[in-house]
């Protein structure tokens, strides 16, 4: 059941006849574009189930060729690994958009760290992956850059604020000097704590808590394992898309010990995909 325009997400649309196969068409009164009840999978010759399964499998540390072999073995459906790669590029932005509508229990203690990755076209031998997460192990934002400096630290923090809708109380980082200036965008109420490996005590909400960036280092290991099968990324645009896609996997498919109400929200994901 279509609930909104697949292009602009407006609920202001009307029925607009049927195609030759009898599929209901719609027209959006806001963006003036037409779409059908198949949503984002319209005009795809490959069955929707195959595409979703392939994308789901690629969210694990499996190469495109491995995903191709699994789909062929389990579903008896042959498509090339290049086709699966194109499905990722085409549909993952939509899935990431849907994912951002599902609420998560974000905390106000954030951890930010960066690591080396391989991206074709980077100025140096390596590019840099910036990851912002919270104390509940939710990924708030990812960002890929050429340089390891305060400008790019600020970008990932701004992305994290857009994702959560609020400023953090505490940001934990390593000793990179660029974080000091980047954290100023949140004002004086936000406390910046430099604690790379050794824990530091901090008074927060009337209690003493011990903070370190070991949590961020652990999350970096998940990304490193997933990136190992990629053998590098083709461009910065592709890198940001693929890593946002994997962040969605960590947030919703990996166990976090979250509350029951968040688990109930996950059941709405297939319904949201159908609605698109």
N, C-alpha and C positions, 0 to 999 in steps of 0.2 A: 504494500500500500504506500503510494507516494504521499509524502507529507510536506515536501518543500521542493523548490527548484534545485536541480542538481548543479546549476552554474552559480547562482547568487544566493542560494539558501532562503529565498523569499517564499513565504506561504501563500503569496498572492498569485495563483496560477489557475487556469481553467482547462477543461477538457478540449481537445482539438482534433477530434476524429480518430480514425484507426489506420494502421498501415495495411499492406496487402495480406499480412499474416494474421490480422485481427488484433494486433497489439495496440492498446490504448495510447494515444498521444496526448501531450499537454503543451500549453503555451504559457510562459511566464509574462505577466502584465508589467513587471518591473524591468527586467533585462531584455524582454521581447524575444527570447530564444525559445526554441521548441525542443522537447525531449519526450521520451517514452517511459513506460512503466518498468522497463528493464534497467533503468537508471544508468550507472556508469559502465555497465557491461553491454550496452547497446552496440550493435554492429560488430560484436566479437564472434568469430566463428567457433572459437574454443568454448566449450561449456563453462559456465560460471563456476561450478564446483571444482573443476580442474585448476582454474586460475587461482581461486582462493586457497586451495590445498598447496599449490606450488609456492605461493607467497608465504603461507604459514610455515612451510618447511624451510624456506630460505631465511626465516627469522632465527633459525638455529644455526650453529656453526657447521653448515653444509654448503659446499660449493654449488654453483649452478649446474654443473655436470652431474653431481651426486643427486640433486633434486630431480633432474631429468630422468635419471635411472630409476629412482624411487617411484615417480609418477608412471613411468612405463611399466614397472613391475606390478604395482598395486592397482592401477587404474587401466592398464593396457591401452595407454594413450601416448602416442609418440609426438613430441615436439622438441625442437632443438633447445640447447641451453641459452642461445641468443634470444629466443622467443620469451623464455622465462625472465631474462634480464630486462627485456622491454616491458613485460608486465609489471615488474617492480617499478620502473620509471613512470609508467602510465598511471598505476592505481595507488601506489603508496602515498602520494600527496593527499589523496582523498581519504585514505585510511587514517593518516596522521591527523587530518582535520576532524574526522569523526572522533578519534581518540581524545582530542582536547576537550570534547563536550562531556566526557565521562568524569565526574569529580573524583579526586583523590585526596587523601588526608595529608596535605602538605604541612610540614612543620616550619617554624621560623628560624631554625638553625640550619644554615646552608654550608655545604662543603664545595670548594672549587679547586680543580686541579687540571693540569695539562700533561699531555704525553706526545711522544713522537709517533707519526704515522707516515706512510708513503702515499703521496698523491702526485700523479703525473702533472707536470707543468709548474711545480713548486719552485721557488727561487733557489732554495738550498736543497741539500740532499733529502731532507725530511720536511714535512709540514707539521702543524701542531693541532692536536685535537683538545679542545677545551670542554670540560664536563662540569656542569653545576648540578649537585644533588642535595637532598635534604637529609635530616637525621633519621627519616623513615625509609631511606634507600630509594626514594623516588627520583627519577631523572627529571630535572627541571628544564634543562636546556643543553644543547650541544652546539659547538661552533668549530669550524675548521679554518685555519688561517695560515698565512705564510710566515708570520712573525710571532715571536713570544714576547709580547709587550703589554703595557697598560691599556692601550687602545683596544686590543682584542679581548682582554680581560673584562673591559667595560661592556663590550658587545654581548658576551655570554651572560653577564649579570643582568643586562637590560632584557634579554630574551627570557631569563628566569622570572623577572618581575612581570613581564607580559603573560607568562604561563600561569603564574600563581595568583596574580592580581593584588599582591601586597609586597611591602618591604620586609626584609628579614630583620630579626633582632641581633643575630650573630652570624658572621661569615668567617669560616675557618679556611685558611689557605696555607701554602708553604711559604718560603722566604722570598718569592719573586717580588721585587720592589713595585712592579706595575700594579699589583693588587691594592696597594695603599691608596693610590689616586682613584682607581676604579671604584672602590667601595664608598667613596665620597658622594656618589650619586644618590645614596640612600639617606644622607644626612647624618647628624651627630648621634641620633638615637641608635643607629646600627653600630655594633661593636665589631671591630676587625681583630681576629685572633690568629697569630702566626704560630702554628704548631704542626710541624711536619711529621715527625715520627714520635717524638717525646710528648706525652700528654701534659696539658697545662690546666690547672684548676681555674674555675671562673664562677663567679656568683651570678646565678640566673634565676629569677622568680623566687628569691628567698632561699635557694638551695645552692650548694657547691656542686658543680658538674665538672668532669674532666674531659677535655676536648683534644682531639688530634686529627690529622688528616689521613689516618690509616683507613678510615671508611672510604674516602675517595680513591685511595690506592687500590682497594679491593674492587671497586667498581671498574677501575681502569683495566683490571685483569679480565673482566667479562668482555670488554670491548676488544682487548688484545687477542683473546681466543677467537672471537668472531671475525676479526679482521685478518687473522692468519690464513683463512681459506680464500681471501680476496686477492692476495698477492699484489696489493696496491690498488688504488682507486684512480679512475680515469681523468677526473677533473674535480675542481673544488665544488662545483654545483652538484655533481653526482655524489661526492663525498658527504656533503651536508644532508642530501636527501637520504642516502643509505644509512647514515648514522642516526638520523631522526627516526627512521624506520626501526632500527635496532633498539633505540631508546624506548619506543612503544612496546617492543617485546619485553624488555626488562620491567617496565611499569605494570604490564597487565598479564603477562604469561609466566613470569618467574615468581615463586612464592616469596612473600614478604611478611607473612604473619599479620596481615591487615585485619581490620574489623569486618564483621559479617556484612555490614551495610555496603561496603565497597565491593565485596564479592557478588552481592546481588546485582549491583550495577553492571558487572561484567556480563551478565546474562543478556543485557540489552544490546550488546555489540552486534550480533547477527541481525537483529531487528533494525538497527541503525543502518547497516550496510544495505539491507533490503530496501530501506526507505530512500537511499540515495539513487 
